[in-house]
Amino acid sequence: MAKSKKEDRKLFELLNKALEHEYSGVIRYSHYSLMIFGFNRIPIVKWFREQSAESLIHAEKIGEWITTLGGHPSLKISDLLETHKHDVKDILKESLDHENEQLALLEEILDCLDKKQIALEEFVRKLIEDETLHISEIEKMLRSQR
């Protein structure tokens, strides 16, 4: 069954929202890497910079899918909130919120896909796996040691 124009619009809207969210992740994680201080700075900065680079890769891949499907990738970036809380725990909590938002969005994209869009579905599933692992890592970092 062919998708309607309304369904196509919704898919492009959701993909562009995911693209914008990844773009904001590039900036967010880069900024966070600059705001880390203390004895554990080096590995935490490295982790945030890796997250920033991965967000750019995800954004580029989402943009490629948008153009492959005949859409136009957004130039927007989702909202960036500066809380001025730069304690590592606060930054990790903000990161967790960011990752959970993206995971929910990706799950929404997956729900609106046609069963015939297998390659796109697999791509979105891989992004869901990546976001789920990021959430897991952040949750582990936020756990207190016993």
C-alpha positions in Angstrom: 0.0 0.0 0.0 1.4 3.4 -1.0 2.0 6.0 1.6 -0.1 9.2 1.5 1.4 12.6 1.2 0.3 13.3 4.8 2.2 10.2 6.0 5.3 11.3 4.0 5.0 14.8 5.5 4.9 13.3 9.0 7.9 11.1 8.4 9.9 14.0 7.0 8.8 16.2 10.0 10.0 13.5 12.4 13.2 12.8 10.6 14.0 16.5 10.5 13.2 16.8 14.2 15.6 13.9 14.9 18.2 15.7 12.7 17.8 19.0 14.6 18.1 17.1 17.9 21.4 15.5 16.7 22.7 18.8 15.6 22.0 20.2 19.1 23.8 17.2 20.5 26.9 18.2 18.6 26.9 21.6 20.3 25.6 20.4 23.7 28.3 17.7 24.1 31.1 20.0 22.8 30.0 22.7 25.3 29.9 20.1 28.1 33.4 19.0 27.3 34.6 22.5 27.9 32.9 22.8 31.3 34.4 19.7 33.0 37.0 20.4 35.8 38.6 18.3 38.4 40.6 15.1 38.8 38.5 13.1 36.4 38.4 15.7 33.7 40.4 13.9 30.9 38.3 10.8 30.5 35.0 12.7 30.9 36.0 15.4 28.3 37.0 12.6 25.9 33.6 10.9 26.4 31.7 14.1 25.7 33.8 14.8 22.6 33.1 11.3 21.3 29.4 11.9 21.9 29.6 15.2 20.0 31.3 13.5 17.1 28.8 10.6 17.1 25.9 13.1 17.1 27.3 14.7 13.9 27.6 11.3 12.3 24.0 10.5 13.2 22.9 13.9 11.9 24.6 13.3 8.6 23.1 9.8 8.2 19.6 11.1 9.0 20.1 13.9 6.5 21.1 11.4 3.9 18.0 9.4 4.5 15.9 12.6 4.2 17.4 13.4 0.8 17.2 9.8 -0.3 13.5 9.8 0.3 13.1 13.1 -1.6 12.9 15.4 1.4 14.9 18.5 2.4 17.1 18.4 5.5 16.5 21.1 8.1 19.1 23.7 8.9 17.6 24.2 12.4 19.0 23.1 15.7 16.6 22.0 18.5 16.5 24.2 21.6 19.7 24.5 23.6 19.1 25.3 27.2 22.0 26.8 29.2 21.3 26.0 32.8 24.7 27.3 34.0 24.9 24.1 36.1 28.3 22.7 35.4 28.7 20.1 38.1 29.4 16.8 36.3 26.3 15.2 37.9 24.1 18.1 36.6 25.6 17.8 33.1 25.1 14.1 33.0 21.4 14.6 34.1 20.9 17.1 31.2 22.6 14.6 28.9 20.3 11.8 30.0 17.3 14.1 29.3 18.7 14.8 25.8 19.2 11.1 25.1 15.8 10.1 26.4 14.1 12.8 24.1 16.0 11.4 21.1 15.1 7.8 21.9 11.4 8.7 22.2 11.5 10.5 18.9 13.3 7.6 17.2 10.6 5.2 18.5 8.0 7.5 17.1 9.7 7.4 13.7 9.8 3.6 13.8 6.1 3.5 14.6 5.2 5.5 11.5 7.3 3.5 9.0 5.8 1.4 6.4 6.7 -2.3 6.6 8.2 -2.0 3.1 10.8 0.5 4.3 13.1 -2.2 5.7 16.4 -0.4 5.2 15.2 2.8 6.9 13.6 0.7 9.6 16.9 -1.0 10.3 18.7 2.3 10.3 16.3 3.7 12.9 16.6 0.5 15.0 20.4 1.0 15.0 20.0 4.6 16.2 17.6 3.3 18.9 20.3 0.8 19.9 22.9 3.6 20.1 20.7 5.9 22.1 19.7 3.1 24.5 23.4 2.3 25.1 24.1 6.0 25.7 21.3 6.2 28.2 22.7 3.1 29.9 26.2 4.5 30.1 24.9 7.8 31.6 22.7 6.0 34.1 25.8 3.9 35.2 27.8 7.1 35.6 25.1 8.6 37.7 25.0 5.6 40.1 26.6 6.1 43.4 29.4 3.7 44.2 28.6 1.3 47.1 
